[in-house]
Every structure is written in C-alpha cells, then in structure tokens.
C-alpha cells in the first residue's frame, strides 16, 4: 500500500485559541518500504501518524491510501508506544486477538500465534498475562499481534521509546526480521536518529513546528541489516546529514 498526503493541515480547537499541529504536509510513501519520520519532540510526528491512521481528521488537505495491482487489502494497523495489550487476556489470546476480530476460528488462530511466540522468544509464556511480562516482552507481543494480521500498512508510534538500550536493539532486529519477508509498507515515528537509520529505507525529517518536511534522506545501508552497522562510515554520514537538518550540529558548534 502507498499513502499520499497532500497539503495536510491539522488544527486543534481547544479553549479560545486554535492550535495548528500540522501544516503544509506533503508525503508519499512507496510500496513495501520502511519509511521513518524523525523530528524534535512536539513537532507533530504522532499527530501525523494518527491522521494517516484516520484517528484524527485533517482540517485541510487529503490523505489517500492506494493498493497495488490486484491487492485489495486496505488494512492499516497502528502500534502505540504503550503496547495496548489487554491485561485480562493471556499472551496467546492477545497475540491472536486481531485474527479473532477477523473471524478466524480458535483452532486456526492459536497455532499461528503460538508459532510466532515461539520464534520470537516467548515460548512457554503463552499462558501468562501481560502483567507477568517485562516491558520489552509486552512490546514484542504487540508487534506479533500486528504482524500476524498481515496488514498492508503498519504504523508504528515510537514503540521502543521506553525500553533500555539493549532491549531496544534486540526488538529492532526482531522488527526487521518480522518485516523482511513481507510486502508490508511501514511508517515508523521516532525521535531516535540511530534507530531511524538502522531500520529505514528512507527518512523524512519534520520541521520543528510541524510546517512540512525539511529533508528526505535515503538510507543506503545494505539489507539484511544488523546492529553493527552503527559503526560504519555510511551510518555516520547519514546520521550527520539528519542531525544537520535537525539543527543539532549547528547549535552544538555555536556553543563550542
């Protein structure tokens, strides 16, 4: 699936003064790509993602989802920073929840969910409840629940932001392993530049005030991609380009 945002604007009418969260947003995703949006806190990244997910209506402009070829799949799933698991349901039932909502019978959905849980380090925990899992494990279940439904478009809102560095790297690698064999399009939001480079085919840098995109940065690292890429010269070059667009380098050098 491809997504096209044209002249997108989102204005929140709260109290006496409207707040413009997004303006002048033009964005076109590509079929099957991993696209990441980076920007400073408060620049509207999450608002943009939720607008694409049709949770927030645009004030102006348009959003179009376009399937490819004969594929009529218009499904889009959003994974939040908060994992969103149901605390009263087991890990297995949480993982299989999307299939249940699609009417897949228990005898069909549970083996599929169990296979993915076993593959991604949660074998033997399928009868536990979310409260018995670490934060990283809970987010792993949320990813499995999303991928098992095979959406045409997956929207990820800083899913690893609350994790420690080692757990984050592990889940980044697992996310790539889940995505690699699919034709799924991904739009990922993060404030972590290293994470964006490690995961993405292309990175869009948002203006700090949500007034459009400052820069498009292609990521030329080969796939499959592993954590040791962060030490490569190409990784450093790409990171410097993004930090410059975010005004981080200029500001740091001005105070040197």
FENTAMO-V473889 format. One record per residue. RES is the residue in three letters. NEAR is the number of other ideal C-beta (glycine too) atoms within 8 Angstrom. Layout:
RES,NEAR + RES,NEAR
//
This chain:
UNK,15 + UNK,11 + UNK,15 + UNK,11 + UNK,14 + UNK,9 + UNK,9 + UNK,18 + UNK,13 + UNK,15 + UNK,9 + UNK,7 + UNK,4 + UNK,6 + UNK,3 + UNK,2 + UNK,5 + UNK,7 + UNK,7 + UNK,9 + UNK,9 + UNK,12 + UNK,10 + UNK,8 + UNK,14 + UNK,10 + UNK,11 + UNK,8 + UNK,12 + UNK,10 + UNK,9 + UNK,7 + UNK,10 + UNK,10 + UNK,15 + UNK,15 + UNK,14 + UNK,16 + UNK,12 + UNK,8 + UNK,4 + UNK,5 + UNK,11 + UNK,12 + UNK,12 + UNK,9 + UNK,12 + UNK,18 + UNK,14 + UNK,11 + UNK,16 + UNK,12 + UNK,9 + UNK,8 + UNK,6 + UNK,8 + UNK,5 + UNK,11 + UNK,7 + UNK,6 + UNK,11 + UNK,9 + UNK,13 + UNK,7 + UNK,10 + UNK,8 + UNK,10 + UNK,7 + UNK,4 + UNK,3 + UNK,8 + UNK,5 + UNK,9 + UNK,8 + UNK,9 + UNK,14 + UNK,11 + UNK,11 + UNK,13 + UNK,8 + UNK,7 + UNK,4 + UNK,12 + UNK,6 + UNK,11 + UNK,8 + UNK,7 + UNK,4 + UNK,10 + UNK,9 + UNK,15 + UNK,12 + UNK,10 + UNK,13 + UNK,14 + UNK,15 + UNK,11 + UNK,11 + UNK,13 + UNK,11 + UNK,6 + UNK,7 + UNK,5 + UNK,8 + UNK,6 + UNK,6 + UNK,6 + UNK,9 + UNK,12 + UNK,10 + UNK,8 + UNK,11 + UNK,15 + UNK,10 + UNK,8 + UNK,12 + UNK,16 + UNK,8 + UNK,6 + UNK,10 + UNK,6 + UNK,13 + UNK,7 + UNK,4 + UNK,11 + UNK,13 + UNK,6 + UNK,9 + UNK,10 + UNK,14 + UNK,5 + UNK,6 + UNK,12 + UNK,6 + UNK,10 + UNK,10 + UNK,11 + UNK,12 + UNK,13 + UNK,13 + UNK,17 + UNK,13 + UNK,14 + UNK,15 + UNK,14 + UNK,12 + UNK,13 + UNK,13 + UNK,11 + UNK,8 + UNK,11 + UNK,11 + UNK,14 + UNK,14 + UNK,13 + UNK,11 + UNK,12 + UNK,10 + UNK,13 + UNK,13 + UNK,9 + UNK,5 + UNK,11 + UNK,5 + UNK,6 + UNK,6 + UNK,12 + UNK,11 + UNK,9 + UNK,9 + UNK,15 + UNK,13 + UNK,10 + UNK,11 + UNK,10 + UNK,11 + UNK,7 + UNK,11 + UNK,12 + UNK,8 + UNK,3 + UNK,9 + UNK,5 + UNK,12 + UNK,16 + UNK,12 + UNK,15 + UNK,12 + UNK,13 + UNK,12 + UNK,9 + UNK,9 + UNK,10 + UNK,8 + UNK,12 + UNK,14 + UNK,16 + UNK,12 + UNK,12 + UNK,12 + UNK,8 + UNK,13 + UNK,16 + UNK,13 + UNK,13 + UNK,16 + UNK,10 + UNK,10 + UNK,5 + UNK,14 + UNK,6 + UNK,9 + UNK,11 + UNK,8 + UNK,9 + UNK,8 + UNK,12 + UNK,7 + UNK,10 + UNK,5 + UNK,11 + UNK,4 + UNK,5 + UNK,6 + UNK,9 + UNK,6 + UNK,8 + UNK,6 + UNK,12 + UNK,9 + UNK,5 + UNK,9 + UNK,5 + UNK,9 + UNK,13 + UNK,8 + UNK,8 + UNK,14 + UNK,11 + UNK,9 + UNK,10 + UNK,16 + UNK,10 + UNK,10 + UNK,10 + UNK,13 + UNK,8 + UNK,8 + UNK,9 + UNK,8 + UNK,8 + UNK,8 + UNK,7 + UNK,6 + UNK,5 + UNK,4
//
